[in-house]
Amino acid sequence: MRKIMTILAFLTAITGGAAFADDDCFVPMANWQPREAVARLAAEQGWTVRRIKIDDGCYEIDGRNADGRAIEAKIHPGTLQILEVEFDDDEHDKERKEPEND
């Protein structure tokens, strides 16, 4: 019984880790495109860049799209493929900016 539990725990750890691997970029640094190329990609998309950082082995752009909406974009460091673009919740931002009425 103990051997079965150990095997199940091991399999759970392996499959649980694989589920998160899709969010990461595994590219040797020698194969990365330079930050300037990421900035050019953003300009081609009509984005205004506030910050380019590295997160989970991928480039991440924090900025605004052509409509002025706040975005976070995850970029593959080797191919510069846009992997994901997240938009901030406009209603949530609006609620934070409005003063409270007493």
C-alpha positions in Angstrom: 0.0 0.0 0.0 2.8 2.4 0.9 4.5 1.7 -2.5 1.3 2.5 -4.4 0.8 5.8 -2.5 4.4 6.8 -3.3 3.8 6.1 -7.0 0.6 8.0 -7.0 2.2 11.0 -5.3 5.0 10.9 -7.8 2.6 10.8 -10.8 0.6 13.6 -9.3 3.7 15.7 -9.0 4.7 15.0 -12.6 1.3 15.7 -14.2 0.7 18.7 -12.0 4.0 20.3 -13.0 3.2 19.6 -16.7 0.0 21.6 -16.5 2.0 24.7 -15.6 4.7 24.1 -18.2 2.6 25.6 -20.9 2.9 29.0 -19.4 6.7 29.0 -19.4 9.2 29.5 -22.2 12.1 27.2 -22.3 14.6 28.8 -24.7 18.4 29.0 -24.2 19.5 32.6 -23.7 21.8 32.3 -26.8 18.6 31.9 -28.9 16.7 34.9 -27.5 15.8 37.9 -29.6 17.1 41.2 -28.2 14.8 43.6 -26.2 15.0 46.1 -29.1 13.2 43.4 -31.3 10.5 43.1 -28.7 10.1 46.9 -28.6 9.8 46.9 -32.4 7.2 44.1 -32.3 5.2 46.2 -29.8 5.4 49.3 -32.0 4.2 47.3 -35.0 1.2 46.2 -33.0 0.5 49.8 -32.1 1.3 49.3 -28.4 2.9 51.8 -26.1 5.5 50.1 -23.9 5.7 51.0 -20.2 8.0 48.1 -19.3 9.6 44.9 -20.9 10.5 42.3 -18.3 11.2 38.5 -18.2 8.6 36.3 -16.5 8.6 32.5 -16.6 11.3 32.6 -19.2 9.2 34.7 -21.6 9.3 38.4 -22.4 6.4 40.3 -20.9 5.3 43.7 -22.2 3.4 45.9 -19.8 1.8 48.8 -21.7 -1.2 50.1 -23.6 -2.7 49.0 -26.9 -3.6 51.3 -29.7 -7.0 52.1 -28.1 -5.2 53.1 -24.8 -6.4 50.0 -22.9 -3.8 48.6 -20.4 -2.4 45.3 -21.5 0.1 42.6 -20.5 1.5 40.6 -23.4 3.6 37.4 -23.1 6.1 37.0 -26.0 8.1 33.9 -26.9 11.8 35.1 -26.6 13.1 33.1 -29.5 10.4 33.5 -32.1 8.7 36.7 -30.8 5.4 35.0 -31.2 2.7 36.7 -29.1 1.6 33.9 -26.7 -1.0 35.8 -24.7 -2.5 39.2 -24.3 -4.4 40.1 -21.1 -6.5 43.3 -20.9 -7.1 45.0 -17.5 -10.7 45.2 -16.4 -11.9 48.7 -17.3 -14.7 48.6 -14.7 -12.3 47.6 -12.0 -9.9 50.4 -12.9 -12.8 52.9 -13.0 -14.0 51.9 -9.5 -10.5 52.4 -8.1 -10.1 55.9 -9.5 -13.5 57.3 -8.4 -13.5 58.9 -4.9 -15.9 57.6 -2.3 -19.0 59.7 -1.6 -19.8 60.2 2.1 
